[in-house]
Amino acid sequence: MPFEENFEFDAARYREEVKGFAVARLQQQEIAMGRKYLAGGFATGFGLSSAVFTGGLSLLLAGYKGRSTYVASKKREIIQAELRRRNLKTRHITAKDAAISWSIGAMAALIGMEVGDFTEGMTNINDMGAALPDGANESTGLTADPGKAAEGMAGQVQQLAAHVAGDGAAGVATQVAAADTVAYHAGMVQAKIIEEHLANEATEATLVALTDPPEEPKPGCSHTKSRVQTESLGCDRCSEGIEKGHCYWHCCDCSGDNYDICIKCRTKGAACKNKNHSLRKLQVPT
């Protein structure tokens, strides 16, 4: 779910928007929002359970994920209300939905932990942690010396950047005075947690998008199968080509019915030029 929409969700506007949805799209989005709700609940619980090890940072991340879960739930409620208004059946969350959602949540958490392991291997975060005094943990020093903790966050990012550039570990290991080690190390840990969360979010968004089936172009939208079979498609956000068989999002109203967003940009929150327009998930024919 796009970052801005997570905090600026307008239920009344979305209620008006879904009135223009075709039945097939309503039913598709009912499934997608149900799975998003379940997957978000997995990540929220994970963040809450790890709060004691993160100096409370994961509580903030869990709060963000909780908000995302709430928005998905509200969207599903609005969609189901529209289905009932049209005298159509609503759909209960099935065991299949739960299995897919929990698999997505577990995979996203696993990718996040893999990113954390990569970070530990590319920085001196473990070496500094091994030298902490008795009684100190990964969050000790955050409140006592927030300035030094902020330096630790920046230092961790600098070390990763140096490794990507090809520098050796010895050349990027930050030298910190013994008195500052606790807070600096705590800052490095917080940076790692944020990186894990970003990887988790990106993985979940991509997997949810992949389980969300494509639609047919709406009536009057010239972006038909015959058109995309004869024209090469490109993303209007990153300018990369969209290959055959791949899904993408299309706005029938922007740029003269010629505005497309690839799945990579969409999972990062990209949308069309007008918030009142709706994007449709389509697939390039093979």
RODO-10792 format. One record per residue: x negated, y, z negated of N, C-alpha, C, O in turn. Coordinates in steps of 0.001 Angstrom, whole numbers, plus 500000, padded with zeros to 6 digits. Layout:
BEGIN
XYZXYZXYZXYZ;...
This chain:
BEGIN
499159498819500000500000500000500000499117501240500000498207501328499176;499351502217500902498502503384500975498364504081499637499320504142498863;497148504620499351496838505217498061497781506366497729498319506422496623;497993507298498688498837508457498421500264508041498093500883508589497181;500787507068498840502159506626498615502329506020497238503416506061496663;501255505458496710501320504839495401501731505845494335502428505495493382;501298507101494494501589508119493486502660509109493927503223509821493095;502947509164495224503916510133495723505173509457496265505905510049497058;505423508229495842506576507495496359507872508225496037508140508560494883;508665508465497060509951509155496936511052508147497264511274507809498426;511733507677496228512743506637496424513880507122497324514373506364498158;514301508383497162515409508900497976515031508946499451515834508593500315;513808509381499738513366509447501132513237508053501728513599507830502883;512720507115500937512582505745501436513957505119501659514145504330502585;514916505477500803516275504946500958516874505402502293517561504636502968;516604506659502665517084507162503948516335506503505102516910506229506156;515048506254504887514227505651505939514697504252506288514774503903507466;515014503438505277515383502049505555516744501943506232517068500900506799;517546503005506183518831502975506875518631502844508388519520502375509100;517451503263508874517167503148510300516457501862510672516151501644511845;516187501002509691515498499745509973516447498761510662517628498680510324;515917498028511619516680496917512194516782495810511151516004495778510198;517733494911511327517939493830510360516673492992510199516283492642509085;516037492675511334514829491844511272513744492521510439513022491861509691;513635493836510573512602494542509814512960494598508330512080494460507480;514216494794508012514635494784506619514289493446505964513748493402504859;514605492379506651514348491048506092512852490782505959512406490159504996;512093491256506925510643491076506869510047491852505692509210491329504956;510487493106505522509962493929504442510418493447503065509717493647502073;511575492820503004512028492234501744511046491154501287510705491074500107;510601490333502224509620489296501909508274489919501531507656489533500540;507830490893502340506519491506502119506437492191500760505438492048500055;507483492940500382507454493653499100507537492690497919506970492954496859;508242491575498102508281490571497041506906489974496801506503489774495655;506192489691497868504845489128497737503863490162497185502974489829496402;504034491426497603503184492498497085503397492660495583502443492887494839;504628492544495145504960492658493719504278491556492909503702491822491854;504344490331493401503740489214492679502221489313492668501594489084491634;501621489651493809500162489765493882499667490889492992498622490760492354;500412491999492941500024493116492091500091492754490620499261493207489832;501065491946490240501167491516488853499971490696488422499525490797487279;499448489888489324498248489093489040497076490015488715496376489816487722;496864491038489569495734491941489383495908492793488120494930493079487430;497135493197487818497378493994486611497020493205485365496362493722484463;497452491954485315497129491104484169495639490885484027495118490852482912;494948490736485144493493490543485113492807491775484538491869491657483749;493276492964484935492688494196484438492920494392482952492025494842482236;494103494062482487494411494199481063493573493242480219493097493602479143;493399492026480716492671491018479945491189491324479825490531490857478895;490655492109480764489220492395480738488894493759480144487743494193480195;489888494440479581489681495800479075488622495866477987487842496817477932;488593494855477117487655494891475995486205494820476462485305495261475747;485969494271477653484603494129478165484176495305479045483031495361479493;485086496237479291484797497311480243484915498697479640484983499684480373;484939498791478334485064500095477715486377500779478036486473502002477938;487381500025478414488695500583478721488877500980480176489990501326480573;487814500942480993487943501363482385488939500503483139489724501012483938;488914499210482891489836498338483623491294498626483263492198498247484007;491534499301482114492899499707481788493399500744482795494559500718483205;492503501660483185492877502651484186493143501979485527494100502321486221;492293501022485886492475500305487142493750499464487107494466499352488102;494018498874485941495252498103485794496463499020485884497512498626486393;496316500253485383497405501216485483497716501561486926498881501665487309;496673501740487727496870501995489156497571500816489818498517500991490586;497092499612489509497694498424490109499131498239489607500003497798490356;499365498576488346500725498493487823501667499425488560502816499075488830;501171500627488888501982501574489647502288501016491035503414501124491519;501286500424491668501475499819492980502512498701492917503337498557493819;502463497916491852503428496830491666504838497382491484505805496838492017;504939498477490718506241499123490490506832499626491803508017499426492069;505997500289492637506483500824493906506975499691494808508011499818495460;506232498585494843506663497443495653508009496919495164508872496564495967;508185496872493844509449496402493269510609497332493640511691496868494001;510378498644493548511429499605493884511784499528495367512955499620495735;510773499359496213511047499239497642511900498011497929512823498053498742;511576496927497251512345495703497455513800495904497011514723495430497675;513999496599495900515356496875495426516130497708496443517298497427496713;515491498728497007516144499597497982516477498815499254517554498982499828;515560497976499683515793497152500876516961496205500646517818496049501516;517001495576499484518092494653499204519431495375499109520463494832499505;519413496607498582520647497389498524521149497696499933522355497672500180;520238497983500852520618498256502237521145496994502917522092497060503702;520543495856502621521048494599503177522474494325502692523337493923503473;522710494545501407524056494324500870525053495310501475526209494958501712;524608496545501727525489497541502339525929497094503726527019497440504182;525077496325504391525410495816505718526066494432505647526221493751506661;526446494033504431527085492736504212526200491569504626526677490560505145;524897491727504385523928490674504679523394490094503381523357490775502356;522984488844503429522468488177502237521082488701501875520265489005502744;520843488795500581519491489109500111518764487800499818519375486733499755;517493487901499647516651486707499541515977486662498174515416487657497715;516035485514497537515324485316496280513855485007496568513514484455497614;513004485372495627511593485014495748511474483500495595511980482921494634;510805482875496543510707481419496573509372480944496008508465481731495741;509291479634495838508032479041495374506930479291496393505769479454496019;507278479323497669506294479602498715505754481016498569504547481238498674;506646481977498326506210483359498113505252483441496935504217484105497005;505613482752495838504768482783494649503400482176494934502376482708494505;503387481054495664502113480392495972501234481284496838500031481400496602;501839481913497841501073482809498721500541484004497928499380484385498074;501396484590497088501013485784496337499917485493495330498950486248495225;500059484410494592499034484071493605497728483661494285496645483900493751;497833483051495450496616482724496207495908483993496653494681484080496601;496691484981497094496120486267497483495458486932496286494338487433496387;496160486935495141495598487546493942494313486868493500493347487534493129;494305485536493543493109484798493139491959485048494105490816485215493678;492251485075495409491212485325496401490643486731496250489432486934496345;491531487704496014491070489082495834490189489201494596489163489882494620;490594488534493509489784488564492281488432487898492511487410488365492009;488434486805493271487186486096493561486236486970494380485037487023494107;486782487650495383485953488544496196485392489663495331484230490045495474;486229490191494424485757491232493522484602490755492659483627491479492460;484714489536492147483632488996491318482371488728492142481254488889491651;482562488318493396481405488105494270480670489424494515479440489464494560;481437490494494671480818491810494837480045492185493575478959492761493650;480621491849492400479921492106491151478622491329491052477606491856490600;478658490078491474477435489259491452476384489829492404475194489849492088;476833490291493566475909490905494526475263492145493918474060492365494052;476084492952493247475568494168492606474513493834491566473473494489491498;474776492822490761473811492437489729472495491974490348471418492234489811;472595491287491483471381490793492125470579491881492817469372491737493011;471248492978493194470581494045493929470104495196493040469443496111493532;470424495170491742470020496248490838469340495644489609469253494424489465;468867496512488739468236496036487502469207496066486325468797496205485172;470494495935486629471516496011485585471362494877484564471561495094483369;471011493669485026470853492549484093469598492701483246469604492363482062;468524493205483841467292493418483078467521494426481954467043494237480836;468245495482482255468532496483481230469459495910480164469310496210478979;470418495083480586471340494478479626470639493538478672471020493430477507;469612492853479161468881491919478310468085492645477229467741492057476203;467792493932477464466982494694476511467821495506475528467280496273474731;469152495336475586470000496101474660469748495667473221469454494499472969;469860496600472276469654496243470873470778495360470350471844495285470962;470551494699469235471568493836468630472826494648468327472752495777467842;473976494055468620475248494708468338475784495537469492476951495926469469;474962495821470507475417496602471657476056495686472685475662494529472827;477052496211473405477678495439474474477734496283475737477122497349475801;478458495815476734478441496474478036479092497845478038478871498621478967;479888498168477027480540499479476991479969500392475907480375501549475796;479047499889475123478445500711474078477727501912474700476975501758475662;477959503096474153477285504294474633478102505138475571477701506262475874;479250504643476055480057505422476988480543506722476363480453507784476979;481056506639475144481579507833474474480489508588473720480584509804473553;479461507885473263478392508543472508477544509437473405477100510501472971;477315509028474633476486509800475560477059509686476975476467509020477824;478214510332477242478843510209478556477981510759479690478073510280480821;477145511757479402476280512305480439475289511276480950475093511140482158;474660510545480026473708509513480418474430508351481103473887507731482017;475658508059480659476441507011481307476746507388482758476705506540483650;477053508680482986477304509150484351476042509003485201476123508662486381;474878509259484600473622509060485312473446507584485688472951507262486769;473857506702484783473761505272485063474635504859486231474230504036487052;475848505432486315476731505132487446476082505577488758476068504835489740;475544506802488756474897507310489961473647506502490299473368506234491468;472893506115489260471680505333489490471966503974490083471216503485490928;473043503367489647473407502050490188473730502153491674473321501303492465;474465503197492049474811503403493459473556503678494281473424503203495409;472640504450493706471392504759494408470562503496494635469948503331495689;470548502617493651469805501367493804470402500515494917469667499946495725;471730500422494966472373499655496033472063500259497391471770499534498342;472125501580497489471840502248498753470393502002499184470114501814500368;469480502003498217468081501774498541467862500360499054467070500146499972;468563499385498462468440498000498924468989497853500336468409497151501165;470115498521500609470687498461501959469703499036502961469619498567504096;468949500063502538467962500688503410466686499853503551465815500180504357;466577498758502756465445497863502886464347498043501871463293497421502001;464553498884500848463534499057499819463500497858498887464520497193498706;462364497570498300462234496451497382462766496783496008462945497950495660;463020495736495222463582495927493888462680496783493010463157497617492239;461370496571493132460453497318492282460499498804492608460278499643491734;460784499126493853460799500515494249462035501259493834462035502490493817;463114500537493489464365501209493152464746501044491688465723501649491248;464018500255490925464335500061489512464152501372488767463054501925488723;465240501865488181465202503151487500464526503013486148464830502099485382;463611503922485860462938503924484570463708504842483626463877506030483899;464161504289482535464964505045481574464340504913480196463893503835479803;464315506014479471463766505975478120464564505006477260465780504882477410;463870504324476360464512503291475532465723503840474786466715503131474613;465656505079474349466763505660473581468010505865474436469121505946473912;467824505949475760468953506189476658469469504929477333470453504976478072;468811503805477084469127502572477815470566502136477634471211501733478602;471090502207476406472431501689476121473483502416476954474299501777477618;473468503750476922474475504519477655474274504391479161475245504284479910;473018504401479609472728504293481043473230502948481576473858502878482632;472942501888480827473396500562481231474919500495481268475494499890482173;475575501116480283477041501119480262477590501804481512478590501361482076;476938502881481942477370503553483162477212502678484385478068502681485271;476121501928484441475908501004485555477004499948485600477477499574486673;477401499473484429478459498462484351479776499027484863480515498343485572;480074500280484503481325500885484959481335501031486480482365500814487119;480194501398487058480109501496488520480370500133489162481040500038490189;479836499092488547480057497738489070481535497372489012482059496753489939;482206497750487932483627497435487786484440498131488873485344497536489458;484113499397489140484826500135490181484610499475491538485549499357492326;483393499047491816483090498388493087483863497078493207484372496752494280;483952496328492113484730495086492120486197495378492406486849494657493162;486711496451491789488113496795491981488387497193493435489394496784494013;487496497984494017487681498400495409487682497190496346488474497121497285;486785496241496078486750495018496884488029494218496694488571493662497650;488505494162495458489756493468495153490917494084495917491712493376496536;491011495427495869492097496142496537492072495906498048493102495615498658;490877496035498647490763495872500091491130494453500524491795494257501541;490687493461499737490994492066500069492484491796499963493073491169500843;493094492271498878494533492044498685495334492708499801496245492098500360;494995493963500129495730494677501168495623493967502505496604493872503243;494438493471502816494237492776504093495011491468504144495652491161505149;494952490693503059495638489400503055497156489569503066497856488818503746;497670490551502319499112490803502337499545491217503741500583490776504234;498741492068504382499064492505505741499077491336506715499910491289507620;498160490396506534498091489249507434499277488309507262499678487638508213;499848488253506044501011487390505821502313488072506217503368487439506244;502237489362506524503407490132506932503568489986508442502755490539509183;504580489266508932504675488980510363504947490227511200505573491165510707;504490490262512464504738491414513331506190491495513759506933490518513673;506589492688514228507957492934514658508006493081516178506982493043516859;509207493246516678509404493614518069509543495131518139510056495738517199;509093495771519248509298497215519379510779497562519293511625496817519789;511094498702518659512498499067518522513057499531519862512286499945520728;514372499474520060514972499935521308514586501385521588514630502225520689;514214501677522817513827503034523180512350503310523015511850504327523495;511644502416522340510200502582522164509517501976523382509706500796523679;508731502770524084508146502301525338506961501381525127506384500878526091;506588501153523861505421500316523583505833498849523661505843498148522649;506162498398524835506681497048525033505558496087525373504419496494525605;505893494819525400504891493794525713504294494008527103503097493810527309;505140494416528057504625494617529407503599495731529449502666495693530251;503770496731528582502829497848528566501497497445527948500442497726528516;501534496791526793500278496462526130499531495344526848498347495120526596;500223494643527741499528493629528518498698494251529634497753493637530130;499056495472530027498353496100531137497436497237530692496652497742531495;497519497642529442496699498729528938495840498245527774496268497405526983;494633498780527678493796498475526521494213499379525366494407500581525548;494348498797524183494775499557523024493572499952522178492607499198522057;493643501135521599492595501605520705493209502254519484494299502820519564;492527502179518362493021502776517129492841504292517191491761504783517518;493902505023516876493836506486516900493178507061515655493043508279515538;492763506202514716492063506695513532490562506453513615489777507352513314;490149505249514019488715504940514070488187504798515494486981504664515704;489097504828516475488756504763517902488264503390518356487850503245519506;488297502388517493487890501049517901489012500365518684490191500641518462;488638499475519597489623498758520375490373497729519538489844497208518557;491608497443519936492432496438519263492541495243520207493121495350521287;491989494120519799491872492973520689493184492218520831494085492345520001;493277491430521895494461490613522131494664489622520993493710489036520480;495922489447520610496253488543519524496195489185518155496663488596517181;495621490402518053495497491075516772496732491937516492497364492454517413;497059492078515221498172492929514826497696494373514655496520494628514398;498623495295514800498340496715514621499650497415514259500722496813514327;499557498680513878500747499444513517500958500555514548500010501235514942;502204500731514980502525501685516037503633502634515588504600502225514945;503471503918515944504519504914515719505121505276517067504414505715517974;506424505090517196507102505364518462507337506856518677507777507267519751;507044507667517659507372509088517738506157510004517870506293511128518355;504975509552517450503778510394517494503065510283518838503058509222519463;502467511388519273501631511430520484502337510846521695501743510105522477;503610511188521844504349510700523008504475509202523042504289508583524090;504794508597521887504964507142521790503655506420522127503657505390522801;502549506974521651501246506368521959500307506566520778499213507110520930;500737506123519601499924506284518388499805504928517697500795504374517220;498577504400517650498346503064517108497283503098516012496348503896516064;497438502224515023496483502128513910496093500659513751496962499793513648;494797500380513729494342498998513582494535498518512140494754499321511233;494452497225511947494715496650510629493681497113509605494003497256508426;492447497349510040491408497796509112491732499175508557491598499408507356;492154500086509417492498501437508964493793501440508155493931502192507190;494738500594508557496024500561507847495838500100506405496464500645505496;494988499107506189494776498618504831494024499630503972493996499515502746;493413500626504623492766501710503877493736502845503580493363503833502949;494994502706504038496003503721503744496335504638504891497113505575504715;495769504401506074496031505282507208497505505217507615498121504151507580;498060506363507999499446506444508445499504507349509667498474507830510139;500707507581510180500831508455511339500866509910510888500680510202509707;501105510822511829500981512246511543502119512813510711501965513861510084;503241512146510699504426512648510013504915511614509010505200510476509381;505015512003507736505428511061506692506866510581506876507257509555506321;507657511328507658509042510917507884509176509867508982510251509300509179;508084509613509693508106508565510719507844507211510081507284507134508988;508235506176510739507992504816510243507098504079511217507266504167512433;506141503347510657505230502528511462505793501127511589506405500603510658;505582500531512738506037499174512985504826498296513237503926498653513997;504820497151512592503709496209512788503990495401514058504996494696514144;503101495509515030503226494809516310502001493935516527501049493981515747;502028493164517554500921492273517886500611492374519371501511492347520211;499315492493519683498916492538521079499076491146521677498504490194521144;499819490992522744499999489659523342498658489078523784497748489808524176;498558487772523715497317487095524149497366486822525635496421486261526190;
